[in-house]
Amino acid sequence: MLKGKNIILGVTGSIAAYKIAGLASMLVKKGCKVHVLMSQNATNFINPITFETLTGNKCLVDTFDRNFQYNVEHVSLAKLADVVLIAPASANVIAKLAHGIADDMLTTTVLACRCKKIISPAMNTNMYENPIVQDNIRICESYDMEVIKPDFGYLACGDIGAGKMPDPEVLFDFIEKEVCFEKDLEGKKILVTAGPTREAIDPVRFITNHSTGKMGYAVAKAASLRGADVTLVSGKTAEPKPRFVHLMEVDSAKEMFDAVTSEAEFKDAIIKAAAVADYRPKHVGTEKTKKKEGEMVIELERTDDILKWLGEHRKKGQFLCGFSMETQNMLENSRVKLDKKKIDMIVANNLKVEGAGFGTDTNVVTIITREKELPLNTMTKDEVAHRILDEIFTRQNEGKKE
């Protein structure tokens, strides 16, 4: 999705400049056309040759450099750019951007760009917290520049505080969010559930399942990249916390029920990818259960049926999508669930099919509605997530036309 995108990276005078070499490499590997502009001070921290080697493009520093093709270089680059990231952004360049000062190749080009501009401040804590710098940041934001908050940590000067530039992976995510997908879900409010629930036996033990949350996290990420306002209700997983979504972490089925029902009325669509326990121990011990001779019997009771509750309490126009993991009779069992829960769509898969199931990076699903069945080939979970969203919002839009 990033292939062919034109990315301008603006690098200014900060020790964090070395991190941008890694970012440039990541973008090139994704098929991006990367152009690096450096302030003169930045060349004291990293050599322009590094960026030229990584990107295959001349690294521009001097506005009046004659060693490039004959055109107005900063204007031609500005016209090509899909997004501009200034990182690290020093207090000096932030002040220039806030007040329209264009006295070098970097600032001249950025001011000529009509695309989205992203700024990642990196400086000493006292400088970052200076009211003048904070005011300049607010001015940049008022001109629709996105500012990435710096991390809190140990700085090159020896201080500990805010001002550390985030890692290249974080900067990459901001670029991806901006240019990877059309914002066709902008204005939509979506709730996604993911991961397993854990039902306590005692303070030490619990009952759970093999869900890793990968599919639900992929759906939440895909929706956010397409501009939706996403709330993710997640059980405990090892998946990295997703950026650009509102994360509500829960443990038990009861906690997930409470979180989902508290948010449901505000959402345009709810996608329930979580593997919620159907049963929980009827009695939870207050102390660790000690090992004894013979069998141990745990009496179970039903948990709250979240999907059924949603089907009975949905607001007008709201779309409900459930998931169905089966080991046999997948289509028949999923259709029963579709009708019984009074929902619009089921995403079904069979645990025994190669490429599907828990913990994999791929999935093999069939999207089921009352009107049709849409079987999909083996895809990455990211690809499946987008197909699910396509189907949901195509159907929602068709419903509005009717």
N, C-alpha and C positions, 0 to 999 in steps of 0.2 A: 504493500500500500504506500510505502515511502519511495518506491522506485521512481526515479525521474524528477523528484522534487528538488527545487533549488533552495539550498539553505545557506544563509549568510551567518557566519560566526564572527562576532566582533570581540577581540581580545584586548584587554587594557592592562595597565601596569600593576600587577598583583602577583604574589608568589603562587597563587592558585592557577596561574596561566598554564602550568604544565598539565593540569587535568584535562584541558581542552583537546590535547593531542589524542587522548583516549576517546573523547566524544566524536571528534572528526573521523577517527577510524571506524567507530560504530556506525556512523551515518553512511560512510562510503560503502561499507559492507552490506548495507540495506539498499544500495543502489541510488543513493542521493548524489546530487551534484553539489559539492561543498566548496564554498568560497570563503576564505579567511581574510579578514581585515584586522590589522594590528595598529595600535597606537605606537608612537615611537618609544615610549617608556616600556611597553610590553616586550619589545625586542631585547631588553636587558634581562628578561626572565626566561625567554624561550626563543630559539632562533627561527626565523621565518622559513628556513629550509626544511625544518621538521614538518610544517604544515604543507609545504609544497610537495614533499615526498609522499605524504599520506593522502592528499587530495588530488594530486595531478594538476592542480591549478596554481597560478602565481599568487603568492601571498602579498597583498597590497598594503603598503605602509605610507608611501609618499604620494601625495596628491598630484605632484608634478613629475612623477616617474615617467620617462619616455619609453621604457622597455616593455611596452605592451601594444597590442594592436591599435590602430588609429580609430578611436572613437572616444566619446566622453565616458570614461570607464565607470565612474561612480553612478552615472545615470543609467548606463546599460545594465549594470549589476542590479540596481534598484528596481528596474522594470522586470527583471527575471525572477526576483526573489519571491518565494512562497512564504517564508518566515525569516525573521532576523532574531538571533539570540546574542545578546551582549553579555559575555561571561568570561572571566570575572569582570564585573562592572565596578570600577573604582568610584569613589566619591566625586572625583573630578569629572568623569564622563557622565555621571548621573546629573550633575549640575548643568553640564553643557546641553544634554538632551532636554532637560526640564525648561531651559530658557532659549532653545533654538540656536545655540552657538555651533557653527560648523567651521572648524579651523584645521581639520585634518581629513584624511581619506575616510576614516571610520565614521566620524560624525556627519561629514558631508553626504556619504552614501545613505546612512540611516535616515537622515532628514528627507532624502529623496524617495524613500520607500513608502509605498501605500499599503504594504502587507502588515500583518501582525508583528509587533515588536515585543520581545520578552527580555527582561533584565534580571540578572542574577548578581546582586550586590556582594562584594567580598572586600572586607577591610577590618581594621582594628575596631574592637567593640565600642570604644569611646567615640570614634569617628562615626560609626554606624548609628549610634544613639544620639548623636548631636542633633539638636532641633532643626538646624539648617538642612542637614542631609535628609532627615525625616520629611521635612517640608518639600524638598525637591523630589523625593520618592512619591509623595502624594500628588504632586503636580504631574509627574510622568503617568501615574495611574489615571489621572483625570483626562489625559490625552489617549486613553485606551491602551496604554502599554501595560503588559502583565509583569508584575514584580514577584520573583520567587523569593520567599523569605529565607534568609541565610540560616544555616544550622548553628546550634549552640555547641561550643567545644573548645579544644585547645588550639590557639592561633599561633601563627609563625612568630609573632612578637613575644610569645610566652604567656600572654593573657588567656584567661578562660572566660568565654562569653559568646554573645551573638556576633556573627560576622563571617563565619566560615562558609565558603561556597559549598553547596551540596555536591555529591559525587556525580560523575558523568551519567550514570544510569538515571538519576533523577532529572537531569537536564534533558536527556533523551526523551523521557516520558512527556515532558512539557512540549517538546517539538512534535512528537507523535500525536499528542492530543490536538494540536493546532492544525496539522496539515494532512493527517493520515486518512480521515474520512470526511465526507460531506456531513454537515450538521443537520441531518434530516429528522432527528428526534429532539431538536431544540424546543424547549417549552414543555416537554413531556416529563411527568413525574413517575418514576418507576421504582417498585420495590422488588428486590431479589432476595431469596433465601438460599443459603448454601451450607454445606458441611454436615457433620453428624450432630446428634444430641447425645448427652451423657446422662444416664439415669442412675442416681446414687443408690448403692446397696447399704453402705455405711460411710464413715468419713474417709475410708481408704479406697474402697472398690466401687466400680460403676459398670453399668451395661452400656455398650455403644455398638457402632457398626463400622464398616471399612471405608466410609465416605471420606474423601480428602478435601472436598470443597472445590476442586479444580473447575468443574463444569459451571457451578454457580458463580465463581469468581470471574470466569471467562465471560459470562453473560453480563455481569455488572460492569466489567471493563469495557466491553463492546458498546454497551448503552452509553456509558460516560464519554467514550471517544466520539460518539455520534451526537453528542450535545445534550443528552438527557440529564435530568436531575435525579441521581440514583441514590437510593438507600439500600444498603446491604445488611441483612440480618444474618449473622454467621455463627455457627457453632465453632468449637475449638478446632482449628486446623493448623497445619504447618505452612500454609500458603502465605506469601508476603502480603502485608496489608496493602490493599489497592489504593492508589492515589485517585483523587478527584471523585470519590464517593463518600457518602456519610455511612460510616461503619458502626453497627450496633452488635456488639459481641454478647452472645448468650451461651448458656451451658445446657440446660435441660429443655425438654419439650414444652414444659409449662412456661419457661422464660421466653422461648421462641413464640409461643402462642400469644403471650402478653405483648411482646414487642411488635409482632405483625398486626394484631388487632388494634393496637394503639395508633398505627400509622396508616391502616388500610384505606380509610375514607378519603385520604388526601391524594391517592395515587390513581394515575390513568391506567396503569397496568401492573399486575402482580405476577411474578414468575417464581414459582416455588420449586427450586432445584434441590433444596435441602433433603437429607435422608433423616426424617424425624422418626424417633422411636414410636412404635405403636403401643408398646407396653412399658410400664415402669414398676419397680418393686412397691408393693402395697405398704410395706412397713420399712422405714429406713432406720437402721441402727444408729444410735448416738455414739456408740463406741465401736472400735474395730471388732469384727466378728472373728472369734477365735476358732482355729481348726479343731475339729472333733472327729472321732471315729464314725464311720458310716457316711451315708448320703446327706447332702444339704439341700433343703427344699426352699425355694424363694417363691413366695406367692406374688403374682403380678396382677396389675389392674390396667385398664385402658388409659392412654393419654388423651388429651384434647385433640380432636380432629380439626386441624387448622384449615385445611383446604375445604372441608365441608362447611365450616363456619363462614369462610369467605364467600362460598357459593350462595349461602343463605342471606348474607348481609351486604352483598355488593351494591355499590352506588351505580346510578344510571351511566351507561357508556363505558364502564370499567371492564377491562379485559383480564380474564383469569387463565393462567397457564400452569398446569401441573406437570410433574415428571413421573414416569412409571418405569421402574426397573424390575424386570421379570426374568425368570429362568425357564418358563414354559408358557405356552398359550399367550404370547405377548400381546397380540392385537386384540384378542377377545377380552382378556383381563383389563387392558387399557381402556377399551370402549365402555366396559362396565363402570370403570372408575370415572370416565368422562361424564356419563349420565348421572351416576349416583351423587357425585360432588357438585353437579350443576355448574360446570365450568366450560370454557370455550375451546380449550386445546390441551392436548396431552403430548408430551415429548417422551416417546417410549424407546427403551433399548433392552436388549437381552444380555445378561451378564455372561452367558456362555459363548457369545459371538466374539471372534477374534477382533481386537481393536476397540472393543467397548468395555464398559465396566469401571470399577473404582481405580483411582490412582494413575490411569493412563493419560497420555497427552492427546490421544485420539478418542473418537466416539463414533458409533454407528447407530443412528437413530431413525425413527419413523415419526413424523409429525402427523398427529391424528386430530381431525376435527369431525363434526357431525356429517360434513359433506364429503370429506375425502381423506385419503391416506397418502402422505408424501414421504416415501422412503429415501433416505440420503445415503450416499456411499461413505466409506471411511474418510473422515475429515479430522483435522485438528479441532480441539474443543473451541478454539477461537473462531474457526470457520463455522462450526455448528452454531455458536452463539449468534453470529450475524444472520444466519439463515432463520433462526428462531425469531429474531427481532424483525426481520423482513416480513415474515409471515404474519406476525402479530399486528404490525402497524399497517400492512396492506389490508388486512381484514377489518381493522378499525376504521380506516379511511373509507372502505367500501360501505361499511355500515352507516357512516355519516351521509354518504351520497343517497342512500336509500331513504 
